[in-house]
Amino acid sequence: MSPTEIPTPVKIASTIVSADIATVKPVTDKGKPSNDLVFVGKLPRKKECPGITYEIQPGQHIQEEPVFMTISNMEFPDGTIRPCQLFFQSATETHGSWVDLLARTYSRVWQEARIDFPAWTVKKLLQTTDARGGYYAADVGFVKSLGHHIGLILEKHCLSLGIKIREKIPENIQRILATKQIEAEKLGIKGTLCPKCSHKKVVRLDGCDTCLECGYSKCG
């Protein structure tokens, strides 16, 4: 059946007494397997799922009490171990509404993604900023917002499971950045905040602003 064909409906005459979930492997218009995300219904969560709890300490201007984030993992039909559930707990309700919505939404999306982990859920958090300004976190460095802080810890958790969120910088680019790092240190140039990775590693060398951490450059 081609991707554009719609299956013929089948009338069920008897009562349904049991059901199973089929994993659908998407195909391109050329008939080859695709890595695109496919939703085929919520997976039944196991009664026991191992998880890890992380303590997140926001900046004092955002919230004084820490936020505890628990990520549960589960084995999916493709054999991979991936996050399946997200929980938040805090002594204050400053961010209660939106973090609760985030946990419910992400948990549902993670459980419905059958082919690959939806990395966009983490990437979106990495793009968030706070009008009140960022803060320095002991575990991940400078962050632009509480959402960004959550995203960085989620990325760290995914990497521990072998799930890549962002593309790795090629080795040749890494060597160039290392050379520029040495040059900047010799000249005593202090880095400014990078809009892409949030590290204070943007320096101006050879007439161009370049981040020595992720390779971001205003010159393209």
N, C-alpha and C positions, 0 to 999 in steps of 0.2 A: 504494500500500500504506500503510495507516495505521500509526502508531507501535507499535500493540499487536499487529499481525499478525506471525506468524512465517513466513518464506519456506519453501516446500516444498523439502526436501532433493533434491539432484540426484545420481544415481549416475553416477560417472565410470568408464567401461568401459576406457578406454585409459590409457597411461602419460602422466603430466604431464611435459612437456619444457620448459615456460616458464610464467612467471606475471607478473602485473602487480598493482599496488596501486591500489585504487579509493578515492577520497576521498568520504566520506559526509557529506552536509550534513544535520544533524538538523532535525526539524520539530516544532512544537508540536502539541497535540491539535486545534488549529484549522487545521492544514495550513500554517501560516506558518513561514518559516525561523527557527531558533533559534540563539543564540550559545553554547549549552551545549557543553562539551567532549565530544568523541567520540574513542574509541580504536578504531582499526581495524587495529592491527598495527604493528610496528616499521618505520620507514623505513630503507632501506639507506643507510648513511652514505657520503658521497663519500670518495674516496681522499685528497683534499686539502680541508681546511676552514680558512679563515682564523681566527685567534684572537688574543686579547689576554691578556697575563699581568699580573696585579696583585700587588704586594707588600703583604702584610698584616703589620703589626707589632703583635702582641698586647701586652697589659700585661705588665710584668716579673713580676708575681705569677702569671701564667698560663703564659707561655712566653717565654724569652729570645730564641730564634731566630725570624726571620720565617717566615711561611707564604706560599708563592707559589701563586696561584690562576690557572689558565688557563681561559678560556671560549672555546670554538670556536663559530662561527656557520655557518649553512647556509641555503640558500634552500629553503623548503618548497613543497609543491604549490600552495598558495594564492598564491604569489608573494612572500610576506614573508620577510625575513631575520630569523631568530630563533636564540637559543642552542640548540645541539644536543649539546654535550659539555662536561663539567666535569672538571678535573684539579687535584690538589693536590700540592705538593712542599715538603718541609721537611727541614732538617738533623737534626731530632730527631723522635722517634716519640711525643711526648707525646700528641698528638691523632690519631695515625695511623689508628686503627681507625675512629673515628666519621666523620672527614672522608673516608676512603676509601669508607665505606658511603654517605655523603651524595653523593659524586661519582657512584658507580655508579647509585644510585637516581634521582637527578635527571636524569642523562644519559638513562636509559631512558624516564623520564616525558616529558622534553622531545621525544625523538624520536618518541614515540607520539601526541603531541597534534597533531592535524591542523588543527583549526579555529582555535583561538586559543592563544597562549602561556599555559600554566597559571600565572597570577600567584600562586596560592596557595603555590607552592613558595618564592617569595621572602617572601611575607607571614608564613609560619610562622617563618622565620628571624628576621624583624624582631620577633617576639614572645618570642624566647628571652632568658633571663637567666642569670646565673652567681652561685651562692651566695657566691663569693669576692669579689664586687663587680665593677663595671665599670671602665673606664679611658678616658683621653682619647686619641683617634687623630688624628694630624695631618691625615689625608685626609678624614675624615668627622665629626670632633668626638667628643663623648662617646658611648660605646657601652656597652651593658649586659652584653655577653658576646662571645666570639669568634664565635659563631653570628650574633649581631646585626650584628657588623662585616662578616661575609661577606654577610649579607643586604643591607646598605646598599650595598656595592660591586656586588652583583648588580643592585640596583635602578638604580644609576647606569649600569651597562652596558646594561640594558634600555632606559632612557630615551634613550641614545645611538642606539638602533635604532628609536626611535619607539614603544616598548612602554610603556604606562602601567601602573604597579603599584598606585598609590594614587590616589584621587580628588583632583582639584585643588580647593583652597579657592575658593569663589565670590568674585568681585570685591568684592561688598558686605561680605562677612565680612572680607576682606583689609583693607578701608578701616577697619573697626571695630577690628581688631587693631592697625593702624598708629597709630590715635588713642590706644589704650590703651598702646602702647609709649612714645609721647611722654609721656603722663601718668605712667607708671611711672618714666621717666628723671628727670622733674622732681621727683618725690617721693623719689628715691633708693632705690626698691624693687628689691631683687635677686631674680632669678627662681630658683625651685627646679626640680628635675628633673621633666620631664613623663613620666608613665607610658605615654603613647601614642607620642610621637616621640623621646623621650630627650634633648630639648634643655632646657637650664636656663632656661626661659622662662615658668614658671608663676608668676604674680603674683596677689595678692589686691587686686582693685579692685571697688568698688561691692558689697562684701560677698560676692564670689564669686571662687573660684580659677579663673583662665583661663590657658591656654597661649597666648602671643603668637606662637608659631611655627606651630602646627597648628590652633588653635582649640578644643582639648580643654577641657571645662569640667565641673566637678562639679555645676553647676546645670542641666546639660542643654542 
